[in-house]
Amino acid sequence: MSKLIGSSPLFHVSDVEKSANHYREVFGFDYSKIWGEPPCFCMPRRDGFIVMLSQVDDASKIKTNGALDGTGETWDAYFWCDDAYALFDEFRSKGAEIAYEPIHRDYYGMMEFAVRDGDGYTLAFGQDWTGK
């Protein structure tokens, strides 16, 4: 049986170059190429994880999960990490927009926080906290 080897969210963005640079400068992702002429698609990666960024002509077509459920606090992507506090400090020091600071989620055993990118997508980062 074949196995899955990866997964990636696809985010529609208003300016792919600006978004790609934000992911690099604030969230520590890197990219080697932006596709299209004019530029329209990029796949920044960090630690083997990819976020696909696809530029749309009409920014009103950008729909985050938070916008869809009306709360503004629903994640668009969730990443597991090995040190939520250190990652939070890294992002904060680079000027990330903080959705919420590290918090212990007892009911599913995670220490997590969330940030927002320039298009309003909420990215959560969590560390297993069941054994802490």
Buried (B, 14 or more C-beta within 10 A) or exposed (E): EEEEEEEEBEBBBBBBBBBBBBBBEBBBBEBEEBEEEEBBBBBBBBEEBBBBBBBBEEEEEBEBBBBEEEEEEBBBBBBEBEEBEEBBEBBBEEEBBBBEEBEEEEEEBBBBBBBBBBBBBBBBBBBBBEEE
